[in-house]
């Protein structure tokens, strides 16, 4: 549990803005605010909860006014933290906000640690841990889809799924423990084949949601895409076309790009980091060889590869060598220079690439760029339908995988006709793994690590 003190912090981002908010939470929040908040004369009655009041922030020792503000009180339990909360909405200058925060701290509040308001919301039962983590995802969301997924988790969609699955698991565990407690009784519910089917069904459902992690991670963190190919096929021109601006220097000379150039785009809600790399080919030039090594390094780290070839020329030995190198990667083949007469033999490429993994573009004229973006998004996500429940957090995935392993072991125990005690141990491990997702964490260090990722003031 946390120390029952009162905390305060600036809840708005640093810098100038229309409004700056100082947030106070704890038992003394309203008392502290009353010492520095002065309403117009004749309006000194008790403040109503969840209402805005106009007044001035003043130094109680000098009576000097600092700012004209709006103040709201949100009394427990109807507040973000579940405690009494006061928010002071002042003019959005960093100096003023710091001055107001300084007055609040001088009256006895403590500077809040990163994520401490949300941590208190979790500890007071306002949010479970999965919802609290989703708040951070919502703050960091870079696209509409990323924000949508985070909001679903913040409002309890994942938590509801976990609770329902855990209840079904506990119902099964009750049957097994009944056989342990009453070994001489005939327990009709304890039919091994029925239990095997029920447990296997739960295991399959956990496996299905585990499989959504990569999909969710891409929307949360973004996909990394490496644009590769031999020199002078138009990789940098393609990057410029995707960005819609001349970001990269392009010349007719091969080898213009020596280093990796990184830019970001959105593909219908999917954030994507594009890596434009040096042309991959055999060379004796030491600097070019370093660039080629960087290109291969990024290819290995990428979630997907865009392999660019020149459609106005026949395949070269370097092209064919690269086809072999990227065989195990998610790859979209971009046949560039579609504004020129096509010379390349398509049949040779269809043996290595499926038709829906080949795109025809002209980086020079932007012909086919929109279709290319759609193909790239489909390639990265690699699914036709959106999962109903999605996980985006590695901690959740790890816990689910432990639960899946425990259920598999329970199935093995049932298949080997082992005693109910062994099966119960496995089922309890699975139930604990599910409970950990929504907040049953005994290690305070883990909680500290989770909430330390938040900004101060949230």
Secondary structure as GFF3:
##gff-version 3
##sequence-region A 1 458
A	DSSP	beta_strand	7	10	.	.	.	ID=ss1
A	DSSP	beta_strand	17	25	.	.	.	ID=ss2
A	DSSP	alpha_helix	29	36	.	.	.	ID=ss3
A	DSSP	beta_strand	37	39	.	.	.	ID=ss4
A	DSSP	beta_strand	52	58	.	.	.	ID=ss5
A	DSSP	beta_strand	65	74	.	.	.	ID=ss6
A	DSSP	beta_strand	85	92	.	.	.	ID=ss7
A	DSSP	alpha_helix	94	106	.	.	.	ID=ss8
A	DSSP	beta_strand	110	111	.	.	.	ID=ss9
A	DSSP	alpha_helix	116	123	.	.	.	ID=ss10
A	DSSP	alpha_helix	129	140	.	.	.	ID=ss11
A	DSSP	alpha_helix	144	154	.	.	.	ID=ss12
A	DSSP	alpha_helix	157	181	.	.	.	ID=ss13
A	DSSP	alpha_helix	192	210	.	.	.	ID=ss14
A	DSSP	alpha_helix	213	221	.	.	.	ID=ss15
A	DSSP	beta_strand	223	228	.	.	.	ID=ss16
A	DSSP	alpha_helix	235	243	.	.	.	ID=ss17
A	DSSP	beta_strand	261	267	.	.	.	ID=ss18
A	DSSP	beta_strand	270	276	.	.	.	ID=ss19
A	DSSP	alpha_helix	286	301	.	.	.	ID=ss20
A	DSSP	beta_strand	304	310	.	.	.	ID=ss21
A	DSSP	alpha_helix	317	325	.	.	.	ID=ss22
A	DSSP	beta_strand	331	336	.	.	.	ID=ss23
A	DSSP	alpha_helix	346	350	.	.	.	ID=ss24
A	DSSP	three_ten_helix	355	357	.	.	.	ID=ss25
A	DSSP	beta_strand	358	360	.	.	.	ID=ss26
A	DSSP	alpha_helix	369	381	.	.	.	ID=ss27
A	DSSP	alpha_helix	394	415	.	.	.	ID=ss28
A	DSSP	alpha_helix	420	438	.	.	.	ID=ss29
A	DSSP	alpha_helix	444	451	.	.	.	ID=ss30
###
